[in-house]
Amino acid sequence: MNYPQLLSLAAPETILTLGAFLLLAVDLASPRDWSARLRFRIGGLLACAGCAAAMIWIVMHPGHINAFGGMLVVDPLTQLVKLVLLVLVLFAVLISIESTFTLHPGEYLALILLATVGLMFLVSAEDVLMIFVSLELTSLCLYVLTAFNKCSAKSAEAALKYFLFGGVSAAFTLFGLSLLYGLSGATNLRAIAAGLAGRQGDPLLSVALVMTVVGFGFKVAAVPFHLWAPDAYEGAPTPSAALIASGSKLAVFFVFAKVLTLGFAGAEGSGAWHHFARGWTPVIALLAGLSMILGNLVAIVQSGVKRLLAYSAIAHAGCMLLAVMCHSGQSLASLVFYAATYGLTMLGAFGVVVVVESVAGDDKLCSFAGLSRRAPGASFCMLVFMLSLAGIPPLAGFFGKFYVFVAVLKTGAPGLGLFWLVALALAMSAVSFYYYLQVLKQIYAADSPPNAPSIRIPLLLRISLFLLAAGVILLGIAPDLLLGAIERALAAAGMDHA
């Protein structure tokens, strides 16, 4: 394969990289008397244009190519996931355009685009070297984005914790992947599975499995590897936290599922009730159960909405891990649908937090008091987002959970099978409804501060919130719009029976 062909395959990533450099050049060349807000708007529109150009290229150039032994896989499924990822990033940029937390919008937006490049390469990778490099490219950008509010000590503290935990995560991941290479003599996930055939009882394979799961457990904030998430969500600039909670989750869960189902094929084991068997399935079942329990119970006592959403994200990570452990085509489709709709919902919730922070200066629950009288449009959007996160029909969050639960119950495990996990997830969903209602209680039932004026929301942010809410409602009313596309992409990629 020559360089023009390679550049054609990686054209969306190339477009975003060039867009990042163009952003930096335009911001550097802009007159110094321009305000940071004006520069943010110009840079944000350029970043959105870059995302749109990358999406157009993906739609116009479908393909099915496996280049360099899995280093870059371009097929209908990866292209669809990239499209969803670009939509999430585009909205993350839109909700950040009116921000005032930095005087360096060019660098901030360029880092968002470069993080997206890492996430897109991650989605396309079936080689452990490329997976690790893409993870680190993304992580380095996200560390800096977390620390971008130089006026906030919490932002610096959050970034330091995120960086330290991320470094430990990288060490575990690299150690686990290096053991896989030593055992199989390959770096391609499918070749690794072939090289590991018949070695399920090897202690080194068990160590490689544990190390790999621990490394990715940090990335997806699963219990007990979640300690960085609440501080990162709370301390990071709100748009940065929105990107971490949406696009990052989608890409990392997608590649985590590929690593386990392709690289550890044949070493699944069983997580069925009273029929546990050694493998990665019972490990994921344990992480899923712990994440759902701790995430939901600790979220109840939070007084800040961003921290509440962080623990909610940990609980939702547990639900997504249920889809990972089922290792079937249906479960992979439900995982992508869940992660995509969850990302849209979290972006919207953080967008409303941006509105409140711009007026109150913080994200405390009490700062949302009486929001329905001051910003009825944003309040309605928050109602949609909170009820969707709680899994209330007919919103997208309900169908995300429904499809995951159906995939889990159809695994054909012996005895009670995985019903114990579904029952636990349903019980924890009921718990989650309580703390989501706490947010809505403040918005609709609590009294607003005396003489509080109505809140003026910038036009782009207002449009973004309504589009996100409309998307959550539409995918709840007609989930097949996305799920059908995912299933067709799985079939075209030959992974519908994975």
N, C-alpha and C positions, 0 to 999 in steps of 0.2 A: 504494500500500500504506500503510495507516494504522499507527499505533504498536502497537495491540493485536495486529495480525497479525505485525508485526515481532518483538514480544516472544514470540509463540507460536513463531515460527521459531527464535529464539535462546533458547528456554526452558532447555535444558540449561546453556548458558553463564550464563544469568541465575541459575539455581539455585546454581551453583558460586560465583558472585560474592556472592550473598546469604549463602551458607554461609561464605565468607571473612570477611565483616563480622560474622556471628554469632559465629564463632570468636574474633575480636578482642574483641567485647563480653563474651563469657563469660569469657575469660581476664582481661580488665581488671576484671571484677566479682568474680572469685574471691577468697576471703580470702587475705591475704598469707602466712598461716602454712601454707598448703597447699604441699606440696613440688612442685618442677618436674616430677617424674615423675608425680604424680597429675594435675597440670594437662595434661601431655602425653597421658595416657591419655584424659582427658575430651575434649580437643581432637581427638585422633586419632579417637575414635569419632564425633564430630560431623563431621569431614572425611569419614570413611567413609560416614556417613549421607547427606551431600551428594552423594557420587559415586553411591551407590545410587539416590538420588532422580532424579538426572540420567539414569541408565541406564534406570530405569523409564519416565521420560517419553519417551525415545527409542524404546523398544520399543512403547509405547502409542500413539505419534503418528508413524507412518511418513509420509513425504511425498516429493514430487518437485517441488521448486520452485526456480527460479533467480531470485533477487531482486536488484534493483538492478544488473542487467547483470553478474552473476557475483560481486558482493560477498559474497553469502551463498547458497551452493548446498546445498540439502537434498535428497539423493536416497539410495536404498538403500545405495550404496557408501560415501558419506561418513558415513552413520549407523552403518554397521557398523564403520568405522575408529574412529569416536568411541567406540563401545561397547568395542572392544578397548583403546583408549587409557585409558578410565576404569577398566577392570580393572587395567591396569598401574599406574595412579596409586594405586588403592586398595591394592594390595600394597606400593607404595612407602611409603604412609602406615603400613601395618601393621608393616613392619619397622623403622620409626623410632620407634614408640610408646614403647619402653623405653629410648630414647637418653638420654644424660646430657650431651651436648656443649653444650647451651644452657640458659639460664635463661628463655628467651623462646619457649616452645612455640607460643603463639598466633600470633605473627608468623611463625614458621617454617612452620606448617601453612597459614596464610593465603596465604603466598607460593607454596606448592605448588599450592593451588587456583587462584590467579590465573595461574600458569604454565600450568596445565591449560586454563584459559579461552583463553589465547593459542594453545595447540596445537590446540584444537577449532575456533577460528575459522580457523586456518591450514589445517586439513583441508578446511573448507567453502569456501575462497576460490578463485575463478578469475579474480580481478582483481589486477593487480600491486600496486596501492596497498594493498589489504587484505592481500595476502600479506606485504608489507614491514612494515606496522603490526603484524600478528600475530606475525611473527618477532621484532620488537623488544620487544613486550610479554613474550613468552616469555623472550627473552634477558636482559632486565633482571632478571626474577625469578630466573633461574638464576645470574646473577652473584652476587646477594646470598645465595642458598642455598649457593653454593660457599664464601662467606666467613663462614658463620654460626658456625663454631667459633672464638670469639674468643680461646680459650686456645692456639690453634695458629698458629704463624708460617707453617707450610706452607699452611694454609687461606687466609690473607691473600695469600700469594704466588700460590697457584693462582688465586684470584679475580682478582687484578690481571692475570695473564697471560691468563686467559680473557676479561676485559673488554677488554684491549688488542687481542687477536686478534679478538674479536667486533666491536669498533669498525671495524677494518680490513675485516672481512667485510661489515659493513653498508654501508661506503662502496663497495666493489666491487659489491655487489648493487644498491644504489641507482643507481649509475652505469650498470650494464648495463640495468636496467629503464627508466631514463630514456631511454637510446638507443633501446630498443625502442619507447617511446612516440613519440619523435621520428621514427622511421622509418615507423611504422604509423599514427600519429594515434589510437591506441586504447590502453586499459588492460586490456580483457578479453582473456584468452589466446586465445580462438578468433578474435576480431576482429583481434588482432595477427597471427596466422598468415595470415588473409585479406589483411591489409595488406602483408605481406611477400612475398606470392606473386610469383614472378618476379624476386626481388632476391637470390637466393642468392649471387651473386658480389660483392655490395656490401661494400666493406671495413668500413663502419660496422657492418654486420650481424655480421661476424666479430668485431669488437671487442665488440659487445654480447653475443655468445655467450660469448666468453672471460671477460668480466667477470662475467656471470651464473653461469657454471660455477665460477669462482674463489670467488665469494661463497658459493654453496651448498657448495662443497668444504670451506670452513672449518667450516660448520655440521655436516657429516657426518663431519668429521675424516678426509678422504681425503688421501693423500700427494700433493703436498708441503705440504698445508695443515693438517697434523695436530699441529703442535708444541705446541699448548695442551693436547691431550687427556691425555697421561700425567701432567702436573703437576696438572691439574684433577681427574682421577680419584683420584690419590694424596692430594692435599691437602684436597679437599672432605670434609665429613662423609659417611660411607659411604652413608646413605640418599639424600643429594643426588646423589652419584655414580651411584647406582642409577637415579634418575629421569632423569639426563642420558643414561645408557646405554640406557634402555628407551623410555619414552614419547616423549622428544624425538627419538630416532632414527626411530621409526615415523612420526611426523607430518612430519618434515622430508624423509625419503626419499619419502613419498607425494606431497608438494607438489612436490618436485624433479622427480619423474617427470611430474607434470602440466604443469609449466612447459615441460619439454623436448618432451614429446609433443604438447601442445596449442599452446603458444606458438611453438615452433620447428618446427611441422609443415611438411614440405617441405624442410627444411634438415638432414636427418639425415646424409647422406653415407654412408660405409661404413667399417667397421673390420675387414673380412675380410682374411685373410692374403694379401699381395701384390695386394690389390684396394682399397687405401685410397683414399677419396674425401673431399674437403673437406666438413666438417659437424661436428655435435656428437658423432656416434657414435664416430669415432676418438679424440676428446678424452676421452670417458668411458672408452673401452677402455684408453687409456694410464693414466688415474688408477686404474682398477680393477687393472691389472697391478702398478703400483708399490705400491699399498696392500697387496695380498696378499703381495708379496715382502717389503717392509720390515716390515710389521706382524708377520708370522710369524717372520722371522729375528731381529728385535730382541727379541721376547717371550722367546726362548730364554734370554737372559742376564739376565733380571730376577730380583731376589731378593725382591721384594714382590708379593703376590698382586694388589693393586689396580692396580699398574703393569703387571703381566702381563695383567690383564684389559683394560687400556687399549689395549695394543698388539694384543691379540686383537680388540678392537672395531674397530681400524683395518683389520685383515685382513678381518673380516666386512663392513666397509663396502665393501671391494673386491668381495666376492661380491654384495652387494646392488646395486652399480653395474652388474654384469653384467645384472641384470634390468632396470635402468633403460634400458640402451642398446638393448635388444631392441625397445622401443616396440611391443608387441602386447598384446592383452587377456590372453593366457596369461602373459606376463612380468609384467604388473601384478599379476595374481592371485598369482603366485609371490613377488613382492616383498612384498606385504602379508602373506602367510603367513610368509615368512622373517623379516620384521621383527617380527611379533607373537610368534612362537615364540622368536626370539632375545631379545626383551624379557623374556619370562617367565623364560628361563634365566638371564639376567644378573641379574635381580632376586633369584632364588634364590641365585646365587653370592655376591652382595653381602650377602644375608641371613646366609649362613654366615660371611662375613668379620666382620659385626657381632658374631656369637657369639664368635669368636676374639679380636677386639679388646677385648671386654668383660672378658676374662680376662688376655690377654697384654699388652694395651696397644698393640699394633701389628699389622701385617698381613704380617710377614715370613714367608717360606716355613717357616723353622725353627719359627715359632710354631704351625704346624699339625701338628707332630710328635706322633704318637700320638693324634691326635684321635679315632680310631675307638674307642679304649678309654675315652675320657673323655666322648664325646658320640656314641654310635653312630647315633642317629637323624639328627643333623645331618650326620654323615660319609656316611651312605648318600645323603642328599639331594645333597651335594656330588659324590658319585660320578655321580649322574644328570646333574647340571648340566654337569660337565666332559666326560663322554662325549657329551652332546648337543652341546655347543659343538664338539667334535672331529668331529661328524658320524657317530657310530656308530649303526647300526640296533639296535633298532627305535625309537629316540628321535626327538623332533620335529626336532632339528637335522639329522638325516640327510635327512628328507624335504624340509626347507627347501632344502638344497643340491641335492637331486635334482631338484626341480621347477624351480629356477633353471637348472640345467645343461640340462634337457630343453628349456626355453624358448629358451635360447641356441642349442642345436643345431638347432632347428626354424625358425630365422630365414630359411633359404633363401639364405644368402649364397653367392657364387660361390667356386669352388675349395675350399680347406680351410675356408673360411668362418671362423667364430669358434671352431673347434675348438681353436685355439692357446690361447685364453683358458680354455677348459674344462680342457685338459691342465695349464695352469699352476695353475689352482685346485685340481685334484686333487693335484698335487705339493705345493702349499703346505698342503693339508689333512693330508697325511701328516706334514709338518713340525710342524704344530700339535699333532698327537697326542703328540709328544714332551714339549712343555712342559705340556700338560694332565696327562700322566702324572706329571710331576714333582710337581705338587700332590698327586695321589692317592698317590704314593710316600711323601710326608711323612705323609699322613693314616693310611695303612694299614701301611706297612713300617717307618717310623722309630720309634724308641723315644720314649715320652713322658718328660717331665722326672721326676726321682726324686720320689716321694711326691706326685705331682700328683693332686689330687682330681678327681672327676667334675664335669662342668660342668652347672650347672642353667640350663636355657634357659627364659625366660618363656613362659607358655602361648600368648599370641597369636603370638609369633614362631615357636614350635614349630609351631603350626597352619598359619601362613603358609608355612613351608618345606615342610611335607608337602603342602599344597595345590598349591604351585608345582611340586614334583617330580611329583605325580600328574598335573598338567596336561601337563607335558612328556612323560610316559610315555603318557598317553591320546592326545595329538595325534600321537605316534609310531605307536601301534597303529592309530588311526583318524583319519588326517589329513583325511579328507573331512568330518569334523565342522566344521572351520573352512574348509578349502579349498572345499568345496561351497557353503558360505554365501557366500564371497567371489565365486565364479563366478556364483552366482545374482544377487548384488547388482550385479556388473558387467553382466550381461545386462539387468537391470531399468533400470540407469542408461544403457544404450546404449553402453557402453564395452568390450564384449567383443571388438570388432574394432578397438579404438583403435590 
